[in-house]
Amino acid sequence: MVKFYAPASIGNVGVGFDVLGIAIYPIDGTLLGDCVTIKSSKNFNLIYKGKFVNYLPKNPKKNILYQCWKYLCKFLGYNIPITIKLEKNIPISSGLGSSACSIVSGFVAINNFFGSPINKNILLNLMGKLEGYISGSIHYDNIAPCYLGGCQLILKEGKIISQNIPNFNHWLWVMAYPGTKLSTSKSRSILPLYYSKNDCVNHSKYLSGFIHSCYTKQSKLAIKLMKDIIAEPYRNPLLPFFSKVRKNIKKIGALTCGISGSGPTIFAVCDNIKKAYNISNWFKKNYLQNKEGFVHICRLSKKGVFKLN
């Protein structure tokens, strides 16, 4: 048996709505993401483990991993019964790419168990299609970094789905999940159908400038350009005290902060470990709402899904 781990991710990264995503890993080694192990069996079985199993459907056929298995069997033209053990270490509807973690870890583990008949690019394409089937539309900003690692710019041009963008290794990403759910569909439905010309021009400026800053290693400029004018202004009401939170953690030393994916997780960026711990402690005291909430100090994960044994 081989266990695969797929890391959590930050969709949008503030400035890149639907087109930027980064994979993250906690500096203390916590496996923030999903782990999947597969073995042979006479029938399909799904075993749950992990901190967030209560979030999962009791009927295994309603789980994403069952969909992964059925999807790959249909694509390959044969049906091989397996037992999947899922260690769910990330909550659903958290803004940390939970569905992407399940899809990526599931596809990679099943493909590996079947003898790796599907190549990397086709597998990524299939992951996106299943994500689209589950969520209603295809979004790679969690899938691509979870699978490939790093900071991914989503292109979807021909066979090129995404490209890796250089990022800043000295940045620390403090992730705060309050312990409450926020539906992705609700977060998307609140956004306007149309934006003003001024907003479109500014969004283009911030995103292109951020990408330029990453390639030219201008971290201070990159921070200034991490502005979300597409989603954040409209999602603020869904996240209690977000404006107050941002104001306070910037006083402590955060360079910037934003909503991770659709929320309710918030990320803060800093370049000093002492400040990161101070921000982490502030989040624990002021943002977490129940025992299921957590805070992790993370770095960019240069690799995506990988074998644990």
Buried (B, 14 or more C-beta within 10 A) or exposed (E): EBBBBBBBBBBBBBBBBBBBBBBBBBEEEEBBBBBBBBEEEEEBEBEBEBEBBEBBEEEBEEBBBBBBBBBBBEBBEEEBEBBBBBBBBBBBBBBBBBBBBBBBBBBBBBBBBBEEEBEEEEBBBBBBBBBBEEBEEBBBBBBBBBBBBBBBBBEBEEEEBBBBBEBBEEBBBBBBBBBBBBEBEBBBEBBEEEEEEEBEEBBEEBBEBBBEBBEEEBBEBBBBBBBBBBBBEEBBEBBEEBEEBBEBBBEBBBBBBBBBBBBBBBBBBBBEEEBBBBBBEBBEEEBBEEEBBBBBBBBBBBEBBBEEE
